[in-house]
């Protein structure tokens, strides 16, 4: 059992000390205190240098003088405040500038640390100062505030899609094999969620801290993840460290009018780190002319100074499971031969289990789908899935073929390999179903067999 195995691990007595930086803006009183007290109570005294509360210009009365009075007798708690809204990145940098611990841990203000949370992360960093570590993030229910601990079978690594949205995915087989299938051992993660992680203060400084040209929130987690890997570091998750987190139903941040802050931040990270692969992001969000995204000269110079590797290297060596649109075997609308209808699948993050629908091909909906080299019919984070039961739907792509393995055959039929059936449209054009492959017109689908333009990975040219 994971908990038992973690408890058996003996950590060195001389682990580095830590500065925990908690950023907040108008956080609820009880939630903020729960966060801070869990840090103090669950961190060995000799390891906790300080807890830095970085206030991003809160205007709720309880976060002013009452907060100062509450922590006046807590010598290890420091409060630093911004006089105007600066956003997550700059608030964290404000905390970083006053931190004195050997290791920095960045946390959100609506968390709860568990017993033994800090030692596994400090141990990894003490072994290699370029290792960045995230804990397992458990869920605190946002209605009941109950803590839901996740077991070994619920461990996920971080990824992303070409809209630059962070996603969770199952540990790939090669990473499981590298760990010898030992559930308690740290595992490598291509990206991190960004709200909770530990990093050597010296290494954070060395790799250029955060991009302070990013506004408010969004994109900073992917940017620093790419930078860690491409510039010589390692990003890990340790299953023996657990921190609970309240996942809010809506963002608490107020965005500047007429400015898409997340898009602006994503463009900055794409222009600095994605090389020619940035075009996939621009294709996904549908822009041809870039809006204003600030000066990135210093970030480009940083990449040169650190002699960072290419994004192609990252895809090959860190995230080989990542689907690249340019490698698709087919792409575009999937149109029925007998009706003016195309396949449509809603597949935003977390929107699994929705049935494939039929929409008029001339409608304004984005109906582009891709046939990957793994024989998935893919759109964004979802793949077309048929389990043998009535209904064809979108599910999270699992890259294990089975229910999600399709072939676009020379006769223009969509063949489901596991069931050995073909996708068919009804004569009235209203429904989809799977049927014995007969090659009738109702089983014929028109799809572009050539992959979309753009870069593909040239494995032979890489280290």
N, C-alpha and C positions, 0 to 999 in steps of 0.2 A: 504494500500500500504506500502511496506517495508520501503521506504525512509521516508515517513511521520511518521510511527510509531517510527523509530529510532530517528527522530528529536525531538520527544516528551520526550525522556528519559533525565532526569536531573542527571548529574554525580556529585559526591562529589567534593568540591573545593580542598581537601587535597589529591588528587591522588599522588602516588609516581612519582618522576622524572625519566627520561629515558636517557640512552645512546644508540644512534642508531649507529650500526656498519655496515658499507657498505664495502664489500670486492670487489676488482676489479683487473683485469689484462688486460692491453691493451684495456680498454674500450674507446668507441668513446667519444670525447669531449662533444658534445651537449647532448648525452644520459646521461653521468655522471652528468653534470650540472643540467639537468632536474630532475634527481633523488634527488640531494642534495637540490636544491632550493624548491622542493615540500615538503621535510622533514621540512625545516626551515619555509616555509610559511604556512604550514598546521598544524603545531604543536604549541599549546599555549606556549608562551615564558617561563612561569613559570614551565612547564613540561619538556622542552627540556634542559637537562643538557649539552649534547654535541653530535656532529656528528663526529664519528671516521672513517676516510677513511683508510682502511687497504689495502695497495698496495702490491700485490703478485708479486713483481719484474717486473713491467711493463718496457718495453724498447722502447715504443713509445715516441718521444720527447715531445709531448704536455702534457704528464703526469708527466714530471719532473719539471723543474723550472717554466714553465708557470702555472702549477697547484698550485704550492706553492705561486706564486705572486698573482694569482687570489683570493685565500682565505686568504691572509695575514691580511685583515681587518675584517675577520669573526672570532670573538673570540671563538665561540663555535665549530668551525671546526678544528679538529686535523688530521694530516696525519702521519701515521706510515708505515714504509716501510720494506720489507724483502730484503735482499741483494742477495738472490737466490730463485728460485721457490720452494715454500713450499706446494702449494695446498690450496684448500678452507678451510679445517679444521684448518690447522695451521695458516692461515691468520686470520681466525676468532678468534682463540685463542690469536693472537697477539693484536687484538683489545680489547678483553676481559681483558687482563692483564693491560691495561691502563684505562679502563672504571671506572667511579666513580658514575654513576647513580644507583638508587635502582633497576631499571629494565633494562634489555638489550633487544634491538630489533635488530635482525639480518636481513639485507635486501641485496638483490642483487643490482648491480650497474646500472640496466636498468629497473627502476621502476618509478611509479608516485604515491605519496600518495594523498588521497582525503581529503576534508574537514571532520573533525571529525573522522579521521582514528585511532587516538591513544587512545582516552578516553575509548572506549568500551573494549580495551584490558587491559589497566591499571586498569580499574574498576574490572575486573575479578581477576586479580592478587592481588589487594588490599584486596579482600575478602578472598583469600586463596593463600598463597605464593607458594603452590605446584601446582597451576594451570598454565599450559602453553597454550598460545593462539596464533592462527593464524588468520590473516584477510581473508576475501574473496578475492581471487586473480582474478582480472579482466584482460582481454587481451588487450595489446597494440599491434596494428597491426605492424608487423615488416617491412612492406613496406611503409605504409602511416603514421605510428606512431599515428593513431587515437585511442582513448580510448573507449573500449566497456564495458559498465557497465552491470553486470549481476544481474538479479532480483531474487526474492525469489524462483521461480520455477527452477532456475539453480544452486541451492546450492548442493554441493557434499561433501562427506566425503572421507578421504584418506584410501586406503587399500594397498594390495600388492598381488603378486602372488608368486608361489613357485620357480620362478626364481629370487626372491628378487627384483622385479621391482615394483616401486610405481605405483598405479593405482587410478583413481577416481571412485567412485560408488555412486549411489543414497542413500539418507538417508533411512535406514531400518525402517520398520513400528514401531518397538519397540522404536526407538529413537524419531520418530515423536510423538508417544503417550506420551513418557516421557516429551516432551516439550509442551504437550497439543495442538499440531499442531499450535503453535504460531511461525510464520516465523521469527520474529525479535529476538527470544531468542537464546543464544549460543547452539551449539550442539556438542556432543562428537564425536571425530574422532579417529579411531584406529591408524592411522599414519598421518604424514604430509609430504608435498612436500619438506620442508626443507629450501627453499630459503628465506622464510619470516615468522618469528615468534617472539613472545615476551615471556620472561621468567625472573623471579626474579633473580637478580645477586647472591643473597644468595643461592637460590635453584639450580641454574646452578652450583655453586661451590659444593654444598652439594652432588649432584648426580654424580659428577665426570667430569664436563664439557664435552668435546668431547674426543673420543678415538684418541689421537694424533699419534697412530700407523697406522692410515688410511692415504693413500696417495692421493694426488691431489683432487679427487672428486669421489663420488659414495658410496652409502650404509650408509653414515653418518646420513641421514634423518630417515631411518628405525631403525638404531641402537638406536638413541636417543629417537625415538617414543616408541620402546619396553621398553627401560629403564625407561622412565617416567611412563608408566602404571604399569610395573611390580614392580617398587620400590616405589609405594605409591602416585604417582602424577596423574594428570588428563590432558588430551590433548583435547582442545576445538577449535572450529571455531566460531567466532562471526560474524553474518551476518551484523551487523551495522558498521563494519570496512572494508573498501575497499582500496586495493592497486593494481594498474595496473602493469603488468609485460610483458616484451617483451619475448616471447618464440622463441628462435632462431632455425633456420632450422638445424644448425649443432653445435657441441660442439666446443668452442674456445680453449679447453685445448689440449696441446701437451702431448701425453702419452710417457712414457719411453719405449724404444724398448725392445721387447721380454718379457714385463711384462703386464699382463692383470690386470690393477689397480682395476677396478670395481670388478672383481672376487676375487682378493686378499682381498679387503675390505669386501666383502660379506662373505667370509669364516671366517674372524675375527668375524663378528657379529653373524654368525651361531654358531661358536664354543663357544662363550660366552653366548648367550641368547636363542638359539632355542632348547636346550636339545636334546632329541631323534628325534625331528621333523626336525633337520638339514639334515637328510638323504634324505628328499624330494627335497631339493635344490641340493644336490649332484647327485641325480637321474636325475633331470631336465637338469643339465648342462653336465651330462655324464662323471663324473670323479670318479675314484675308489681310486686313490692315491692323497692325498692333496699336492698341491704345497706349497712352502714356503709362510707363511703369517705373520711372525714376532712373537714376544713374547706377549702372552696375559695374563700372570700371574697376572699382576696388575689389569686387568679388571675383571678377575675371583674373585680376592680378594675383589674388589669393590662390586661385586654382593653379596658376602657373608656378607660383612660389612653392607650393606644397607638392608640385609634380604629380598631380592627381591623374588617375587613369581615366580612360574614356567611358562614356555611358554604355558603349557596346561591350566593354570589358565587364561592367556591372551586370549586364543582362546575361552574359555567358557564365560568369563565375559566381555570382551571388543569387541571381533570380532566373535560372535557365527555364523555369516553368512559365515565365511570363510570355503571354501571347503577343506576337508582333504582327500587326495587320498586314504588313508587306509580305509576310510569308503565307498568307491565306491561299487556299486552292481555288476559292470562288468568293465573290463578294457582290453586294448590291441587293436590290429588291429580289425577292423570290416570288415570281408571278405565276398564277395559274394559267394554263393554256386555254381553258374553256370559258373562263370568266375574267372580268377586269379586276380581279382581287389579288392582293399580295398578303403574305404572312406578316403578322405583327405580334411581337412579344414584349410585354412590359417586364423589365428586368432591372430596375434600379436596385441599389444595395438593400438587401433585406426583403425584397419583393418577390420571393420565390413562391412557386406553387400556382402562379397565375396561368390560365390556359392560353394557348396560342389562339389568336383571333384572326379574322380576315377583314381587311379594310380596302377600300377602293385604291387602286394603285396611283391614281392621280391626286389623292388627298395630300395634304401638307404634312402628314405624319412622317417621321423618320423611320423608314422601314428597312434600313440597311442591315444585312446580316452577313456573317463570314463563315466559311468552311475552313476550319483550322487544320493544321497538319496532323493533329491528334484526332481528326474526323469528328469534331464537334461543330454543330451549327450554333454560332455564338453571337450574342449581342451584349455589349457592355459586360456586366458581371454574370450574365445568365447564359445557360445552354438549353437547347431544345431537348426535352426529356420524355421518353415513353417507357412506362413501366410494365406494359401489357394490359393494364386496366384501361377502361374508357377514358379518353382525354389525352391530349398532347399538351405539355405545359413547359414553362420555363422554370428551371431549378438552378441552384448554384453549380457552377462548373466544378466537377470533381476530378477530371483528368484520369479517370479509371475506365474509360470507354463504357462497356455495359449498356445501360439505359440511354447513354448519350453518344453512342457511336453511330454515325451516319455515313453513307456514301452517296455522292451525286454521280449517278451512273451515266454511261454514254448515251443511253436512251432518254436522258433527262428525267429519270425518276429519282425520288429521294428514298433511298433504301435504308431501313433500320436493321443493322447487322444482327443484333441479338434476337429480335423477334422474326427476322427474315420476312418482314412485311414492308409495303410501300405506303407513303403518305398519299391520301386521296381526298379530293374535294367532292362534295355532294353535287348532284346534278343541278340543284337550285342555287348552288354557290353559298350556302349558309353555314355549313358545318364541315369539319375536318375529321377524318378517322383513318385508321390503319387497316390495310386490306392486303390480301394475297396479290403479289406483283403480277399484273397481267399486261402492263404497258399500254393501258387504255388512255385516251386523251385526258381523263379525269385524274390520272396519276402523273401527268407531264407538268413539269415546273421549269420555267425559264429563269436562268440565273447566269450571271457573268462568270465564266470559268477562269478568267484571268484575275489574279490578285490585284489589289489596289496599288497605285504608285507609292513609293516611299522606300526607306532603307530596310534592308534585311540584315540579319547577323551574318558576318563573314567569319565563321569560327577559325578558319585556317590562318587568319591574319593576326590572331590574338596570342598573348602569352599563355 
